Amino acid sequence: MVWLVTDDKELNVAGVIADGTALWLSPEVVEHATGWKLKPEGLCRGEICVPIPALRAETFLRDDKINVAEFWRFMGWPVVSADAGDAWMLGQGASARSAALESLEAPDFILPDLDGVPHKLSGERGKKVFLATWASW
């Protein structure tokens, strides 16, 4: 089992091969988790299709699996995994993040309080919320 986090989903996924920097998932799981569907023309999401480079096809496709981590890096999007390979985060591209920043609206997220009780930002809608952020860079 692998814990997979995308921009809008958190999933426990079975039948995964996590091999170093590669994350091999079935086409069905890739579509469910990310919205990208394998078609003859490449990986497609809505009306956007990204062809699989012919010279690198074996790094993207193997047997009945898609290396979603390699596709994410090919698109220039961030990919992070735990050292053990049991948790993966597929981040949004810079254009999606900059559009969110321009809206001045904080993205929805869930964080636990000191007692471990999870709280979702959207669950606080209509209330005053103090949101403090920082970065180490």
C-alpha positions as CSV (number, residue, x, y, z in Angstrom):
1,M,0.0,0.0,0.0
2,V,1.1,3.5,-0.8
3,W,-0.3,6.8,0.5
4,L,-0.8,9.1,-2.5
5,V,-1.6,12.8,-2.1
6,T,-2.5,15.0,-5.1
7,D,-3.8,18.5,-5.3
8,D,-7.3,17.4,-4.4
9,K,-7.1,13.8,-3.2
10,E,-5.6,11.6,-0.5
11,L,-5.6,7.9,-1.3
12,N,-4.3,4.6,0.0
13,V,-3.4,2.7,-3.2
14,A,-2.8,-1.0,-3.6
15,G,-1.0,-2.8,-6.4
16,V,1.7,0.0,-6.7
17,I,5.3,-0.5,-7.6
18,A,7.4,2.2,-5.9
19,D,10.9,1.7,-7.3
20,G,13.4,4.4,-6.3
21,T,12.2,7.6,-8.1
22,A,9.5,5.7,-10.1
23,L,5.9,5.3,-9.0
24,W,4.1,2.7,-11.2
25,L,0.3,2.8,-11.1
26,S,-2.4,1.2,-13.1
27,P,-4.1,3.5,-15.7
28,E,-7.3,3.3,-13.7
29,V,-5.6,4.5,-10.5
30,V,-3.8,7.3,-12.4
31,E,-7.1,8.5,-13.8
32,H,-8.9,8.3,-10.5
33,A,-6.1,10.0,-8.5
34,T,-5.1,12.7,-11.0
35,G,-7.7,12.9,-13.8
36,W,-5.1,12.0,-16.4
37,K,-6.3,9.2,-18.7
38,L,-4.1,7.0,-20.9
39,K,-5.2,7.2,-24.6
40,P,-3.5,6.3,-27.8
41,E,-2.4,9.9,-28.3
42,G,-0.8,10.0,-24.8
43,L,-1.9,11.1,-21.3
44,C,-5.0,13.3,-21.5
45,R,-6.9,15.4,-19.0
46,G,-10.0,17.0,-20.5
47,E,-9.1,18.4,-23.8
48,I,-5.3,18.5,-23.1
49,C,-3.2,15.6,-24.3
50,V,0.5,15.1,-23.7
51,P,2.2,12.7,-26.1
52,I,4.5,10.1,-24.5
53,P,8.0,10.7,-26.1
54,A,8.7,7.7,-28.3
55,L,12.4,7.6,-27.2
56,R,11.4,7.6,-23.5
57,A,8.3,5.4,-23.7
58,E,9.9,2.7,-21.5
59,T,10.4,5.2,-18.7
60,F,6.7,6.2,-18.8
61,L,5.0,2.9,-19.6
62,R,5.8,-0.7,-18.6
63,D,3.5,-3.7,-18.9
64,D,0.1,-2.4,-17.7
65,K,1.5,0.5,-15.5
66,I,2.2,4.2,-15.9
67,N,5.2,5.8,-14.1
68,V,3.2,8.8,-12.8
69,A,6.2,10.2,-11.0
70,E,8.2,10.4,-14.3
71,F,5.2,12.0,-16.1
72,W,4.9,14.6,-13.3
73,R,8.6,15.5,-13.6
74,F,8.3,15.6,-17.4
75,M,5.5,18.2,-17.0
76,G,7.8,20.2,-14.6
77,W,5.6,19.6,-11.6
78,P,6.9,18.7,-8.1
79,V,7.1,15.1,-6.9
80,V,8.1,14.1,-3.4
81,S,8.3,10.7,-1.8
82,A,9.1,9.3,1.6
83,D,12.5,7.4,1.8
84,A,10.6,4.2,2.2
85,G,8.5,4.8,-0.9
86,D,5.3,4.3,1.0
87,A,4.1,7.9,0.7
88,W,4.0,10.2,-2.4
89,M,3.0,13.8,-3.1
90,L,2.2,14.9,-6.6
91,G,2.1,18.7,-6.6
92,Q,0.5,21.3,-8.8
93,G,2.4,23.1,-11.6
94,A,3.6,26.6,-11.1
95,S,0.8,28.1,-13.3
96,A,-1.9,26.6,-11.1
97,R,-0.2,27.8,-7.9
98,S,0.3,31.3,-9.2
99,A,-3.4,31.5,-10.2
100,A,-4.3,30.5,-6.7
101,L,-2.0,33.1,-5.2
102,E,-3.5,35.9,-7.4
103,S,-7.0,35.1,-6.0
104,L,-5.8,35.9,-2.4
105,E,-7.8,32.9,-1.2
106,A,-6.0,30.3,0.9
107,P,-6.2,26.8,-0.6
108,D,-8.3,24.3,1.4
109,F,-6.3,22.0,3.6
110,I,-6.6,19.8,6.7
111,L,-4.3,20.0,9.7
112,P,-4.6,18.3,13.1
113,D,-4.7,20.3,16.3
114,L,-2.6,19.5,19.3
115,D,-5.0,16.7,20.3
116,G,-4.7,15.1,16.8
117,V,-8.2,16.2,15.8
118,P,-8.2,17.1,12.1
119,H,-9.6,20.6,11.0
120,K,-10.4,21.6,7.5
121,L,-10.0,25.3,6.5
122,S,-13.2,25.2,4.5
123,G,-15.1,24.0,7.6
124,E,-14.3,27.4,9.2
125,R,-16.1,29.3,6.4
126,G,-18.1,32.3,7.9
127,K,-15.8,32.4,10.9
128,K,-12.9,34.7,11.6
129,V,-9.7,32.6,11.0
130,F,-6.1,33.7,11.7
131,L,-3.8,32.0,9.3
132,A,-0.1,32.4,9.9
133,T,2.4,31.0,7.4
134,W,6.1,31.1,7.0
135,A,8.8,29.7,4.8
136,S,12.4,28.8,5.5
137,W,13.9,30.4,2.4
